[in-house]
Amino acid sequence: MTVYGVVTVAVVGLAAFFSFQSATAGSDIRANMTLIAPAGAGGGWDTFMREQQQAMRVNSLVNNTQVVNIPGAAGTIGLGQLSTMEGQANTLMVTGAGLVAGVAQLDSAVTHDDVRPIARVVEEYDVVVVPADSPYETIDELVEDWRANPAEVAWTGGGTFDQLVMTELALETGIDPSETTYIPKSGGGEATQALITGTADAATSGYMDVADQIEAGRLKALGMAAPERLEGVDIPTLTEQGYAVDLANWRAILAPPGITDEEFAELRTLVEETIATPEWQEAIERNKWTEVYLAGDEFDEFMASEQERIAMLVEEIS
């Protein structure tokens, strides 16, 4: 696969984070909570944690909460930081399919086995989009040209998960992902700009990252990588158009290693109370998320299955 561009990574917010942790380490879970988004402000992980913070705050589930962004290396820098917080039960971090992919793609020394996953909470789906003036009016037209000229149809996306969706679509249509030109971007906004300026021909992106551009007529949506159409969104799925591509970008919550079983149970209760609030239900509707709560042994099995499946897709990318 031809890949252009280098995504610059930086660790920001660590000074404030360590200051807060020093002041609250060992404190009661309901008194202070740090919510880590292992990415920059404005992205999907950041949005998820800020919605969690709002629900906790409005409903007085925790007295004092802060969101800290630790971006870089597809989320693995944040994961590495969490793995060092032995026994610090007043810290939670969001993870997802993109971070599982980042661990595999970067051959990270730290994995999800080094922390304590609590529960899967929501999932969202990517959409295939092209510029408004693109000659492609349907997914069939795009795939036909892509299959004939895999290196000449340039793809882009705003994260590791977006590249996974493109890879799965390539495999479904008999295209070798290694022959495809892929231009990585650091977010949905940059991917959209690449389409509008003509740098890329097509993109896979989280729906909410491009919804405004679709509504404004700057982008055309060709298909959603979801099992069924999203409520209130008039975009056909790839599956109903003959392409069995159904890859959920799920979000889950992690705790640090070394916490007690009692602390783990209390954190799980906090998560369950948070997602039961009206504010969280409004967040689900606002962000077009699908609620898919899963915990316990079933969640552990899901994580193991996802790590295996995503590792296979990452191998195709490589």
N, C-alpha and C positions, 0 to 999 in steps of 0.2 A: 504494500500500500504506500503510495506517495503521500507524505504528510508535510505540509508547509507550515511555518510559523513556530515560534517558541512561546509558550505561556510562562510569563514571569511569575514566580511565587514569592510571597513575602509573609512574614509572621508579624501581625500587628495586634495591638491590644494586650500583649502579654504583661506589660508593666501593670496595667490596671487589674488584670486578672490575678497576678501573683499577690498584689496588694490586698485585693478582696479575699483571696484564699487565706492569706496569713491572718487576716482579721476574723475569719469565720471558720477556720479549720476546727473540726471536732464539735462544732455547734450543732444544735438540734436541726433536723431536716426541715421542720416547719418554720424555723426562724430565718434561715438564710439558704439561698439556692443559687448556684451558678449554672447557667444553661449555655453550653458550648455549641456554636455553629462552626464546623470545620471548613469554613469558606468565608468569602468576603460578604459585606453587607449587600442586601438586595436580592440575593439568589434564593433558590428553593430551600436550602437548609436554614439560612438566616430567617426567611419568612416563617418557616415552621416553628423555630424556637421563639420568635417574637410573638407569634400567636399563642404559644404555650405560656409565655410570660404574662401576656395580657389576661388570659383566662385565670391563671393562678392569682394574679394581683387583684383583679376585680372581685373575685370570690373569696379573697382572704385565705387562700389555701396555704400560702407561704408569706411570711411577713416581709421579707426582703429578697427580691430576685434581680439578677442582672444577666444580660446576654453578652457573651464574649465571643468575638470572631477570631478564629485561629486558622487562616487560610493557607493553602499551599499543598502541592503534590497530591491533588485529587482527594484531599481530606485526610491523607495519611499522617500529616504533621499533627493535626488535632488528635487523631487516634493515638499517636505515639505519646502525646502529652497526657491524655487520659490514662494511659497504661501506667504512668509513673505516679498517679495520685492514689497510692495504696491507702485504702481505708477511708478516703474522704467522701463520705456518703452524701454530702451536700453539693454534689456535682452531677449533672446529667449531660449527655451529648447526643445529638441526633446523628444517625447513620442512614444508609440506604444502599440501593443497588449500585449507585455510582461509586460509593466508597468501597464496596466489595470488589468492584472492578478495578479501582485504583490500587488496592492491595495486591491483586493478581498482576496487573499490568506493570507495576513498579517493583514487583517482587519484594514487597515491604517486609522488614524484619518483625514488625508488629502486626498482628492480625486481630480479628474479632475474638479469637480464643484467649487473648490476653486481657480482655475486659469482661464485663458481665452484661450481656444483652437482656433487657427487661421485656420489651414487647414491641411488636409491629403495630403501627397506629393508622396510617393512611397510605394510599397510593395514588399516583397520577400517571398520565399517559402522554407520550410524544405524538406530535403531528408532523407529517411530511408537508413541507411548504416550498413554494417556488416564488420568484418575483412576479409581480402583477403583469409585467410585459413578457413573461416567459412563454415560449411556444407550447409548453406542456399544459394541456387542459385537464388531463386525467393521469392517474397513476400508471395506467397501461402505456400511455405515450412516453412518460418518463422512463419507465423500465425498458421499453423497446429500444430507445436511444442509448440508454445506459448499458444494456447488454451488448449492443453493437460496438460501442466505444467507451468501455469502462474507465479508461484513463482520462477521457476528454470531458466527461460529465463530473464537474467538481462539486463535492459535497462539503458542507460545514455543519457545525453544531457547537453548542455552548457548554459542553461537559462530556465526561467519559461515558455517561449513560446514553447520551445522544448518539455517540459513535457505536455503541452496542446495538441500538435500534437499527441504524444504517447497515451494520454488519449482518444482523439477522435477516433484514430485507434482501440483502445481496445473496445470502445463502439460499433463501426461499426462492429466489428467481434464477438460481443457477449461475450467479456472477461470483467470481473469485474476489473476495474483499481486498486481497493483496494487490490487485490490479487497479483498484479504485483510488482516485485522488481525493484526499480528505484534508481539509483546512481547519485545524482545531482553533476554537475561540474560547475566551474565558467566561463567557456568559451569553444568554439569549440575545441581549442587546447587540453585542458584537457580531453574532451570527446573522442577525437580521440585517445589520449594516453591510455585511459581506454579500448578502443577496441583493440588496437594493443598489449597491454600487457595481454589481456585475462580477465581483470577485469569485462568487460561487453560483452554481446553477440550481442547487437544491439543498435543503437542510432538514434535519430532524431536530425538533425542539420541543420542550415542554409547552403544552398548549397555552398556559397563562403567560408564558414569556413572549408569545407572538399574537395573542388574541386581539390586542388593540390594533396591531398592524393588519391583521386579517379583516377586522371590522372596518378599518379605514380604507381598505382596498389596495394597500401597498403590497400585500402578499396574497397568494392563492393557496388554499389548503386542499391537498389531494387525498389525504386519508389519515385516519387516527389509528395508532397502534394499540387499540383497546379491544376487549372482547365484545363490547356492544357500544352503541352510540351514547355519548354523554348527554345527560338531561339538559335540554335547553341549548344544545350545540348542534347545529345542522351541518355536521361533517361526517361523511360515511367512514366506516372502519375499513382498514386494509383487508381484514378477514372477509367482509361481505363483498369485497371486490376481487376476491380470489387469491389473496396473499395471507397465509396463516402466520401473521406477525402479531403477537400479543405479549408484549414485554412491559410489565408494570414497574414504574419507578417508585418503589415503596419507601416509606420513612419509618424508622424504628428508633427506639431510645435505649441508650447504653448507660451503665453505671461503671464506676471505677472498680478495679480489682481490690480484693482484700476487705470488702465490707462484710458485715455479719449477715446471717440469714434474716435476722430480724430487721436490719436496715434495708435489705433488699426487698423484703415484704412491704415495708413502709413506703419505699420508693414506688413499687408497683401500685400500691393503693393511691398514692399521690397522682400517678399517671392516670389511673382509672377515674379518679375524682375530677381531674382536669378535663378529660375528654367528654365527661358527662355534663359539663356546664353549657349554658346557652351561648356563651361567647365562643366556645370551641365549635359548636354546631354551626354558628354563623360563619366562622372561619372556613369550615369545610365547604359550605355553599359558596362563599366568596372566592375561594381559590380553586373551585372545581375539583376538590379532592374526593376520593372514595374512601369511606371508613371501612377498615379491614382489621380490626383489633384482633391480635393473636398473642397469647402468652403461654408460659409453661412449656411442657414437653413438646407440644405441637409447634410452638415458635422455634424451639431449638432444632427440631427436625426441618422446619422451613429454612432456617439459616444455613444448615448443612447442605441442603439441596440447592439453594441459591448460590452458595459459594462454588459448588461443583459446576452448575450450569453456566454461571458467568465466567468462570475460569476457562471453560471451553470456548466461549465467544471471544474472550481476550486472546486466546491462542490463535484464533482465526485472524484477529486484527494484526497480531505480530507476524 
